[in-house]
Amino acid sequence: MREALVQASYLLASVLFILSLKSLSRADTAARGVDLAVAGMAIAIIGTLMQQTIIDYRWIALGLGVGTVIGIPLGTRVPMTAMPQRIAIALTFGASAATLVGIAEYHDHRETLALGQRVAVAIEVMLGSLTVAGSFVAAGKLQEVLPSKPLTYRGQNAANFGLMAVMVVILGAVVAGKGGMPMFYALVALAFIAGISLVLPIGGADMPVVVALLNSYSGLASAATGFALSNNVLLVSGALDGTSGFLLSMLMSKAMNRSFSNVLFGAFGSQTQTAAVGASSDLVATPISAEDAAVQLAYASNVVVVPGYGMAVAQAQHQVRELAELIEKRGGEVRYAIHPVAGRMPGHMNVLLAEANIPYDKLYDMDEINGDLSRADVALIIGANDVVNPAARTDPTSPIYGMPILNVDEAKSVIVLKRGMSVGFAGIDNMLFYQPRTRMLFGDAKASLVKLVTEIKAL
């Protein structure tokens, strides 16, 4: 009876996880998707606690307590701007669990494991250990504890390929049951070194793609754990996590017109900082005052807002909504153009704007709004950079050439809210800032938006 209840709970949890992914694919159902995932995880945990094989609940209780103490601050106190590195840190927890379970399973049952189980355990610890190390490096780069620029050296790709080749040989030896625990621990150690070695040469601009890929590895490690332990919910959830993470990294690469090989081995950004220094030496950006910008926005019939990471840093989404409401009260139309990789993770801008109660039907994906940007009286850029850089279309020598961008340069006028003339993640200058129809409103995004609201109210 108890086993039937356990399997029923696992089945229900798996169904909820699948429905959660479906709901998360739309902005207006994303919150429900999160609720479904939480409910599924709670049911899976309850089902696991009913397992007849549990001997002592004290360590489990300790783990639940420690996990709760760590998880609540991570979920409630980490700002949206730091969410990518929080996700990277969270990946290390899941990957560490998979690795430790694999080590315990091999240590206690290596003589009795079937071939398929040995394969699963070996893959489990290899992907788990690699994910732990890689996720820590990714989090460090995103938090800028580690240098965000690519850390490269001559022959790094050859060295990484060599390391991976050795790791595959050791993986084969473990699967064949040779070398005992020393060979097994060598696999864990080499995978950990590989995680560091593979992620360090990748620049901060590509970290969101790397985090998505590491999430895929973590999911596959969990699926392997489920196979080794004959645990259905781990197998299903791990497969879902691994597949969705891989698809997400593919979609993000496509949005940047990058291939996986270019992301993982191209050291994107390593040569661009030098190029950026002199790119605008003969060009001058035209500033605008808050008063003039307010007049332009107040009398515009069609305004398109393009949010970026600068808006997230300034936490200015509520001021954006207030400005939009004022423009709409004066008869103008306001829409929001969202680039797939705006911010530091997919959906970053959608979440922030939803937090400010901006209606979902006013958020437009790049493909939906690009053809209509020429009709906009004003394109208001708030902290976005690379995703609106026309060099992606016009400069074959640019590292972002070919990347799909928001065609804001086709708008009748452009106002850019930015602290200064610093470059974006890609490390290159943005020629949009120097175009005749572009005006720069310098300063903190939130403070600038407050000024714009005040000036429009005074008109």
Secondary structure as GFF3:
##gff-version 3
##sequence-region A 1 459
A	DSSP	alpha_helix	2	24	.	.	.	ID=ss1
A	DSSP	three_ten_helix	27	29	.	.	.	ID=ss2
A	DSSP	alpha_helix	30	49	.	.	.	ID=ss3
A	DSSP	alpha_helix	58	76	.	.	.	ID=ss4
A	DSSP	three_ten_helix	80	82	.	.	.	ID=ss5
A	DSSP	alpha_helix	83	109	.	.	.	ID=ss6
A	DSSP	alpha_helix	115	143	.	.	.	ID=ss7
A	DSSP	alpha_helix	156	175	.	.	.	ID=ss8
A	DSSP	alpha_helix	180	199	.	.	.	ID=ss9
A	DSSP	three_ten_helix	204	206	.	.	.	ID=ss10
A	DSSP	alpha_helix	207	229	.	.	.	ID=ss11
A	DSSP	alpha_helix	232	255	.	.	.	ID=ss12
A	DSSP	alpha_helix	260	265	.	.	.	ID=ss13
A	DSSP	alpha_helix	272	277	.	.	.	ID=ss14
A	DSSP	alpha_helix	290	298	.	.	.	ID=ss15
A	DSSP	beta_strand	302	307	.	.	.	ID=ss16
A	DSSP	alpha_helix	309	314	.	.	.	ID=ss17
A	DSSP	alpha_helix	317	329	.	.	.	ID=ss18
A	DSSP	beta_strand	333	338	.	.	.	ID=ss19
A	DSSP	alpha_helix	348	355	.	.	.	ID=ss20
A	DSSP	three_ten_helix	360	362	.	.	.	ID=ss21
A	DSSP	beta_strand	363	365	.	.	.	ID=ss22
A	DSSP	alpha_helix	366	369	.	.	.	ID=ss23
A	DSSP	three_ten_helix	370	375	.	.	.	ID=ss24
A	DSSP	beta_strand	378	382	.	.	.	ID=ss25
A	DSSP	three_ten_helix	386	388	.	.	.	ID=ss26
A	DSSP	alpha_helix	391	394	.	.	.	ID=ss27
A	DSSP	three_ten_helix	408	410	.	.	.	ID=ss28
A	DSSP	beta_strand	414	418	.	.	.	ID=ss29
A	DSSP	three_ten_helix	431	434	.	.	.	ID=ss30
A	DSSP	beta_strand	438	442	.	.	.	ID=ss31
A	DSSP	alpha_helix	445	458	.	.	.	ID=ss32
###
